[in-house]
Amino acid sequence: MQRHIRLHRSRAPVAFHGLRTASDHPTAMQDLLLMEKALATLGRDIAPTWALSGQLMLPKETSQVYKAELSQPLCTAVQVMVVNHLRRWGVQYAAVIGHSSGEIGAAYACGAVTMDEAIICAYLRGRAMNTQKSMMPVRAGGMAAVGLVASYAQKYLVDGVVVGCENSPPSTILSGNEDKLTGVLEAIKQDRPEVFSKSLAVDMAYHSHHMKEIDKSTNCPCTPYSQQKPPGSVPLNRN
């Protein structure tokens, strides 16, 4: 029976559907260009020297999307484009949820900020974190995902490493000092070799005590570029 199923799957017909011309949705790429235009209004001293479109098209070998100054605006740009595309399909949100810097995309989805405000806030936030990181004591930070319940992962933690996020019951994010985090992952692999564990491609220890040090010396860089708006009808949940 198993041999028959494998043979059937290998011969399953594959169909290709050629879509109509891209002119059906000519605004698909315009969103990206409009966000680049918004960033350009920040002026020569603040505006990025790179383009969103260029960074998104870089191959894995040369991409530096793991850097805060790039990852935050790039992720927000993609989220904004997805929101706009769904809106063109008539999709309306009953509620939105934002996690970490994803709160910016969520705020845009529920109408709390405009597209320009969202991308400017994301860029300035990443830029500020990168600047403050260079002023902090030399101490590399890192993050890792492990396939353990948070309460069980706690037993492996050492000073300098904390539970950053609980993605789901069997998935926990650890964050903290990079050297200490490496030791924690090694301890988990030695004790539970069957457990999934992977270092994340980031250059900062988000959701840890490292962020508290940045908060102490960083004023919100987005305030001059945002306007207060009354709460919309779509609830925004943050976690």
N, C-alpha and C positions, 0 to 999 in steps of 0.2 A: 504493500500500500504506500509506504513512504517513497519507494522508487517511482511509483506511478505519479505521485504528487510532484516530485521534483521534475520529472520529465514534462509534466503539464505546465508547470511554471516556466520552464526554460523556453517553451514554445508559445507562451502567451503572446497574442498579437499586440503590437504597440502602435497607437495612432498618433499622428502629429496634426495639431490644429493651427493653421496659419491665421493669425488675427488680421483685422483690418489695419489700415494705416494709423500711424501714431497721431494723426491729426484729430482723431476722435477725442483725445484728451491733451490738447496742446499746452495745458498749464502744468503738466506733470513735472517738467524740468524748470518751469518758470519760478516755482516756489524756491528752489535752490538758488537761482540767480537773484531773486529778490532778497533772500537772506544774506547773500554775499554783499549786495548793495547796502543793506542795513549796517553790516559790520564796517563797511568803508566809511560810513558817516562818523565813525569814532575819531577820525583824524589820523594823520600820519604817525604820531607818536604812540597811539594806542591800537589802531586797527591792525589786524593780522597781516603778515607779509605773505601768507599762503591763502589759497582759495579752498572753500569747502569741497567743490567739485573735484579739484585736483587731488586732495587728500583722500577722498572716498574712492578714487580710482586707482590708488597706488596698490601694487601687489603686496602680498604678505611679507615678502623678503625685505621690502624697503619701507613699509608702513610703520608709523610711530604712533598708532592710535592708542596705545597704552598710556601715553603721556597725558596728564590731566588737561593741559592747555589745548590739546587736540581732541581727546576723547569726549569731553563734556559738550563742546559745541557740535561735534560730528554726530553724537548720539541724539542730541536734541534736534538737529536738522533732519535726521531720518525719521524721528518720531513725528515732527511737524508735517513732513511730507505724507506720512501714512495717515495721519489725522485728516489732512486736507483731501487726500484721495478717497477716504471713506465718506467724507462729507459730500463729495461729488456723486457718490453712489446713493446718497440719501440716508446714510447711517446716522442715527442720533443716539447719543450716549445717555444712559440712565444714571450712571455714576462713573467716576474715574478714580484710579488709584495710582499714586506716585511713590516710587521708592528711590531714596538717595537723590542724585541729580535728575532722576526721572520725574521728580516732582515738577520740574520746569515744563516738561512735555505734557504732564497731566494738567498743569495750570493752564496751558494753552488749549488743551482739549475741552476744558470746561468753560473757557471764555474769560478766565481771570486775567490773562495777559494777551497781548497781540503777538503776531508772528515775529515782528521786529524786536519786541521786548524779550521774547523767549530766547531768540538766538543771541542777542546782545548780553543778556543775563548769563547764559550758559558760557559764552566766551569769556566774559569778565571774571566769572567765578573760577573757571579753570586757570585763567591767567594769574589771578590773585593767589590761588593755591600754589602754583608753580613758583611765584615770586617769594612767597613766605617759606616755601620748602627750602629754597636756597639760603635763607637767612637762619634756618633752624640748625641746632647742633648736628654734626655729622652722625646720622643714624638712619640707616636704610630701613624702609618699611615694606611689608609685603602682605599678601593675602593668599588664602588657599581654601579650596573646597574639599570637604571630606564627607563620605557617606555614612555619617553617624548622627544619631539623635543628639541635640545640643547638650542635654543633661549627661549623656555618656561621654561626649567629647570633652566635657569639663575636666574629667579625671586626668587628661593628658596635658592640660594647660600648665604653663609656667609663668613666672613673673615676666611681663612684657608681651604676652599673647592673650587675646581675649576672643570670645565669641562675638563676631561682628554682626552676623545676620543668621536667622533661622529661616532658610528658604522653604523648607518643608520638613516633616518629621524625620525623614532619612537623609536630609541634606543640610549641612551646616557650613557657614563661612567663618574661617578663623582669620584674625588680623592682628598685626603688631610688629614688633622688631623682627626684621628679616632673619637674623642669625638665630634667634630663639625659635622662630617659626619653623625653620629647617629642622631643628632638633625635635620639635613636636611631631612633625610629619614622619621623621625617622622612627620615633617611638611608636607611632600608630602602625606603621608598616611592619615593624618587628613584632608587635603584639597581635595585630590583626591584619595579616598580609592580604586577606581577601577583601578588605575594605577599600573602596575607591578613595583616592586622594590626589589632588592636583594643585600645583601652584598656579595662581592667576597672573595673567600678563598685565600687571599694573605697576606703577612706580611709587605708589603711596599706600599707606595702611589706612584705608578708609574705615569708618565706623570703629575707630579705636581711640586710645588716648593720644595718638599722634594728631588727630583732628582737633582735640581740645587745645593743644599748643598753638595751632594755626588760628583758631577762633579768638584766642586772647589778643592777637596782634593784627587781626584783619577786620576792617569795617566793611559793611556791605557795599561792594563796588557798583551794584546795579541801581541803587536808589535814584541817582540823577537821571536815569534813562527809563524809569517806570512811572506809571501813574496809578493812583489809588482808584480802584473800581469797586462798586458794590458787589456783594456776593451774587453769583449767578444761580440759576435754578438747578444746575447739575452739581451734586455733592462731590467734593474732592476729599479723598481719604489719603493720608500720608502714613508711611510706615518706615 
